[in-house]
Amino acid sequence: MSTDTLSKHLGGWEAQIANVKARLPQMPQLAETLQGFEALVLEAKELQSNQDIYRSKLREATLTSRDILRRGRSFRNRVVAGAQSVFGVESPLLLEVGAKPRLPKSPRRRTPDERVADLEKELALAKVAAEAAKTKNKS
C-alpha cells in the first residue's frame, strides 16, 4: 500500500532533517529547503493519519456489510422455507419467491436381472435382423 512506502520514507526523511538541522550553521543555503522539506513531512504525516482513519472506516464498513449479508441470507432462507412449506418443495411457484424447486426424482435404476433381460431381448432382435440380412443377400 502507499502508506507502507510513505512511512518507510518518512523515517528516513525525518532523520535526514534532524542531521541537516544539526549542521545548518555550516550550510545556511539549505535553510529554506529544509523548511519546505519539514512542511512536506508534516503534510505526509497528516495524509497518513487520514489514511489510517479511512482504513478504519473501511474495516468497519466491511464488517457491517458482512453482517448485513449474513442476516439477509437468514431472512431469504426463512422466506424460501415458508414458501416450500406452503407450496411444496417441487412446486414451480417457488420460482416467484426466488427459490429453485427441487427436481423430480430420476427414475429408479434397473436391477441387474432387468438389464440382463433387456440385453437378451436386444440380442434376439439383432440375431433376427442378421438372419434377415443373410436371407436377403442370398436371394
Order of alpha helices (4+ residues) and beta strands (2+ residues): alpha-alpha-alpha
